Amino acid sequence: MTGIKTTGEKKLMLFSGRAHPELAEEVAHELGVSLVPTKAFDFANGEIYVRFQESARGADCFLIQSHTTPINKWIMEQLIMVDALKRASARSITVIVPFYGYARQDKKHRGREPISARLIADMLKTAGADRILTVDLHTDQIQGFFDGPVDHLFALPVLADYVGAKVDKAKLTVVSPDAGRVRVADRWCDRLGAPLAIVHKRRDPDVANQVTVHEVVGDVRGRVCVLVDDMIDTGGTICAAAEALFANGAEDVIVTATHGVLSGPAADRLKNSKVSEFVFTNTLPTPNEVELDKVTVLSMAPTIARAVQEVFEDGSVTSLFEEQA
């Protein structure tokens, strides 16, 4: 006989960075495992040190880190953790990125601009990642930036089922906040059996996070409108879109978004808005100042855990979302 045969079984190990440990703990609970003990700290000059306190040799490793504030620090920590796993002889390394940083920089709008979303994918690959598992990318094309499998999960079932259980569907209208979200809004319409409206916005290309004009396409008068988006950053765009809906006779507005980035003036804008409820998922930690009565946070941990289980068992992640196909 040439070679040696082993009878060892596959081993799943779940690791977490320091960006959003609450979500990692939820995913671990759903999987019925414990997070691998990890020593991580910053040196005085800001450099990051990481060491895993259990052997990862031959294991299928899943590393969860959401790119929240301070985003560059947590991206760097994730890269260092991937490198550590590669050098620890992990069998495979799946990077779980509930919120993918720099996703809005997915193409060149004008000359001399970077495509930073591609750079993030390249860095993860170079560090040693074999697969990316992420939730609601800003654009689907980002999946092609990574040279390997990308499992793209959707928050739509979690968000849409929550809204559908609260609102009379006969009065509901799904609203896309811009032309780029129409396809996603259309899936909401299919799931909830509701009509579609669109808020057309015009931006000043030289001023970030500022919209100049809103026009509503579709009938929203007397309707309960649910604005659907992938992320809310400063809240200016979505709150202005809500104002446009109220100005066109909407009875009520609910805002849903997968990623509550909620930077800068977002807390005040949400608080002062006439929107009755903002619904996010926990792909990002919610800042303390945004913990308002009209902010609801739904968990993506069960969805992420099921996807991890499918990847580990060589199953089908797509089967989790076939009804949206």
C-alpha positions in Angstrom: 0.0 0.0 0.0 1.2 3.5 -0.9 0.3 6.4 1.4 -1.6 6.5 4.6 -5.4 6.6 5.1 -7.0 8.4 8.0 -10.5 8.0 9.5 -10.7 11.6 10.9 -14.0 13.5 10.6 -14.5 17.1 9.3 -14.3 19.7 12.0 -16.1 23.1 12.0 -14.5 26.0 14.0 -16.1 29.4 14.4 -13.9 32.5 15.0 -14.9 36.1 15.7 -13.1 39.4 15.5 -13.8 42.2 17.9 -16.0 44.3 15.7 -19.4 42.8 16.5 -19.1 39.9 19.0 -22.8 39.9 19.8 -23.7 38.7 16.3 -20.9 36.1 16.4 -22.3 34.7 19.8 -25.8 34.5 18.3 -24.4 32.5 15.3 -22.5 30.2 17.5 -25.6 29.6 19.6 -27.6 28.7 16.5 -24.9 26.3 15.4 -24.6 24.8 18.8 -20.8 25.5 19.0 -18.6 27.8 21.1 -16.5 30.6 19.6 -12.8 29.7 19.5 -11.0 31.5 22.3 -8.9 34.3 20.7 -6.4 36.7 22.2 -6.5 40.0 20.4 -5.3 43.4 21.4 -3.8 46.7 20.0 -0.3 47.7 20.6 0.4 51.3 21.6 1.0 52.4 18.0 -2.2 50.9 16.8 -0.9 47.6 15.4 -3.1 44.6 16.0 -2.0 41.3 17.5 -4.1 38.1 17.2 -3.5 34.5 18.4 -6.0 31.7 18.5 -5.9 29.6 21.6 -6.9 26.3 20.0 -5.3 24.4 17.1 -7.0 24.9 13.8 -5.0 22.4 11.9 -7.2 20.5 9.4 -10.3 22.3 10.4 -12.9 24.1 8.3 -12.7 27.6 9.7 -15.4 30.2 9.6 -14.3 33.7 10.6 -17.0 36.3 11.2 -16.2 40.0 11.2 -18.6 42.8 10.2 -16.9 46.0 8.8 -18.3 48.5 11.2 -16.8 51.7 12.6 -13.8 52.1 12.7 -14.0 50.2 9.4 -10.4 50.2 8.4 -9.3 48.8 11.8 -11.7 45.9 11.6 -10.9 45.1 8.0 -7.2 44.9 8.9 -8.0 42.7 11.9 -9.9 40.3 9.7 -7.0 40.1 7.3 -4.6 39.4 10.1 -6.9 36.7 11.5 -7.2 35.1 8.0 -3.4 35.1 7.7 -3.1 33.5 11.2 -5.5 30.7 10.2 -3.6 30.1 6.9 -0.3 29.7 8.8 -2.1 27.5 11.4 -2.8 25.0 8.6 -6.6 25.4 8.5 -8.2 23.1 5.9 -10.4 25.8 4.6 -11.1 29.5 5.5 -14.5 31.0 5.0 -14.7 34.7 5.7 -18.2 35.8 7.0 -18.7 39.4 6.3 -22.2 40.4 7.3 -21.5 44.0 6.1 -19.0 44.2 3.3 -16.9 47.4 3.6 -16.3 49.7 0.7 -19.2 48.1 -1.2 -20.4 51.4 -2.5 -17.1 51.9 -4.4 -17.9 49.1 -6.8 -17.2 51.0 -10.1 -15.6 54.1 -11.5 -18.2 56.9 -11.8 -15.5 59.3 -13.1 -11.9 59.1 -14.1 -9.1 58.6 -11.5 -11.3 56.9 -9.0 -10.5 53.5 -7.3 -12.7 50.4 -7.3 -12.2 49.8 -3.6 -14.7 46.9 -3.3 -12.5 44.9 -5.7 -9.5 45.8 -3.5 -11.1 44.4 -0.4 -11.8 41.1 -2.3 -8.2 41.0 -3.5 -6.8 41.5 0.0 -9.0 38.8 1.5 -7.9 36.4 -1.2 -4.2 37.3 -0.8 -4.5 36.9 3.0 -5.7 33.3 2.5 -9.6 33.3 2.3 -11.1 30.5 0.3 -14.7 31.6 0.4 -16.7 34.7 1.3 -20.2 34.6 2.9 -21.9 37.9 3.0 -25.3 39.6 3.3 -27.0 41.9 0.8 -24.1 43.4 -1.2 -24.6 46.9 -2.5 -24.5 45.5 -6.0 -24.5 41.9 -7.2 -21.4 42.4 -9.4 -19.2 42.5 -6.3 -19.5 38.7 -6.2 -17.3 38.6 -9.3 -14.5 40.5 -7.6 -13.5 37.6 -5.5 -11.6 34.7 -7.1 -13.5 32.0 -5.3 -17.0 31.0 -4.1 -19.2 33.9 -2.8 -22.3 33.0 -0.9 -24.7 36.0 -1.1 -27.4 35.9 1.6 -30.5 38.0 1.6 -32.3 39.7 4.4 -35.5 40.1 2.4 -37.3 37.1 3.9 -36.6 38.3 7.5 -37.5 41.9 6.8 -40.5 41.3 4.5 -42.1 38.7 6.7 -41.8 41.1 9.7 -43.5 44.0 7.8 -46.1 41.7 6.2 -47.2 40.5 9.7 -47.6 44.1 11.0 -49.3 45.9 8.1 -52.6 45.3 6.2 -51.3 44.1 2.9 -54.3 45.6 1.1 -53.0 49.1 1.9 -49.3 48.3 1.4 -47.1 49.8 -1.3 -43.4 48.9 -1.7 -41.2 51.9 -2.6 -37.8 51.8 -4.0 -35.7 54.9 -2.9 -33.9 55.0 -6.2 -33.7 53.3 -9.6 -30.9 51.1 -8.4 -33.1 49.3 -5.9 -36.1 48.6 -8.2 -35.1 44.9 -8.7 -35.0 44.3 -4.9 -38.2 46.2 -4.4 -39.8 44.1 -7.1 -38.9 40.9 -5.1 -40.6 42.5 -2.1 -43.7 43.1 -4.2 -43.8 39.4 -5.2 -43.5 38.3 -1.6 -46.0 40.7 -0.2 -48.4 40.9 -3.2 -48.1 44.7 -3.1 -47.8 47.4 -5.9 -44.5 49.2 -6.5 -43.6 52.9 -6.5 -40.2 54.6 -7.0 -38.6 57.7 -5.6 -36.4 59.2 -8.3 -33.5 61.1 -6.8 -30.9 63.4 -8.3 -27.6 63.8 -6.6 -24.9 66.5 -6.8 -21.8 64.5 -8.0 -19.5 66.9 -6.1 -21.3 66.7 -2.7 -21.3 63.4 -0.8 -24.5 62.2 1.0 -26.6 65.0 -0.5 -29.7 64.7 -2.8 -31.1 67.7 -4.5 -34.5 66.6 -6.0 -37.1 63.8 -5.2 -39.9 62.8 -7.6 -42.4 60.0 -6.7 -43.4 57.7 -9.6 -46.5 55.7 -8.7 -49.6 56.1 -6.6 -48.9 56.4 -2.8 -51.9 58.5 -1.7 -53.6 56.9 1.3 -51.2 54.0 1.3 -48.8 52.6 3.9 -45.4 52.8 2.1 -42.5 50.6 3.0 -39.2 52.1 1.7 -36.7 49.3 1.1 -32.9 49.8 0.9 -29.7 47.9 1.5 -28.1 50.4 3.9 -28.8 53.6 5.7 -25.7 55.7 6.4 -26.3 59.3 7.4 -30.1 58.9 6.9 -30.4 62.0 4.7 -31.5 60.2 1.5 -34.0 57.9 3.1 -35.6 60.6 5.3 -35.9 62.9 2.3 -37.5 60.1 0.3 -40.0 59.6 3.2 -40.8 63.3 3.2 -41.5 63.1 -0.5 -43.9 60.2 0.1 -45.8 62.1 2.8 -45.9 65.1 0.5 -47.6 62.9 -2.1 -50.3 61.8 0.4 -48.9 58.6 1.9 -50.7 57.6 5.1 -47.7 56.2 6.8 -44.1 55.2 5.9 -42.0 52.3 7.3 -38.3 52.2 6.4 -36.4 48.9 6.1 -32.7 48.4 5.4 -30.4 45.4 5.9 -27.4 47.4 7.1 -27.9 50.3 9.7 -24.6 52.1 9.2 -26.1 55.2 10.9 -23.2 57.6 10.8 -23.0 61.2 11.9 -26.4 63.0 12.0 -28.4 59.7 11.4 -29.6 59.5 15.0 -31.2 63.0 15.0 -32.6 62.5 11.5 -34.3 59.2 12.5 -35.6 60.8 15.7 -37.1 63.8 13.9 -38.5 62.0 10.9 -42.2 61.4 10.5 -41.4 57.7 9.6 -43.3 55.5 12.1 -40.7 52.7 12.2 -37.2 52.0 11.0 -36.4 48.2 10.7 -32.8 47.0 10.4 -31.0 43.7 10.8 -28.1 43.1 13.2 -25.4 42.8 10.5 -23.9 45.9 12.1 -24.1 46.9 15.8 -26.7 49.6 16.4 -25.1 52.8 17.9 -26.4 53.5 21.4 -27.6 57.0 20.4 -29.9 55.3 17.8 -31.7 53.0 20.3 -35.1 54.7 19.8 -38.5 53.3 20.3 -39.2 53.4 16.6 -36.0 51.5 15.7 -36.5 47.7 15.4 -33.5 45.3 14.9 -34.0 41.8 13.5 -31.5 39.0 13.8 -29.7 37.5 10.8 -28.0 34.9 13.0 -30.3 32.0 12.1 -29.8 32.7 8.3 -26.1 33.0 8.6 -25.9 29.8 10.8 -27.9 27.8 8.3 -25.7 29.0 5.5 -22.6 28.0 7.5 -24.1 24.6 8.1 -24.8 24.1 4.3 -21.2 25.1 3.4 -19.7 22.8 6.0 -21.9 19.9 4.9 -21.3 20.6 1.2 -25.0 21.4 0.9 -26.8 24.2 -1.1 -26.9 27.7 0.2 -29.0 28.7 -2.8 -31.8 26.4 -1.5 -32.3 28.7 1.4 -33.6 31.4 -0.9 -35.0 29.5 -3.9 -38.4 31.1 -3.4 -36.8 34.5 -4.3 -35.2 33.1 -7.5 
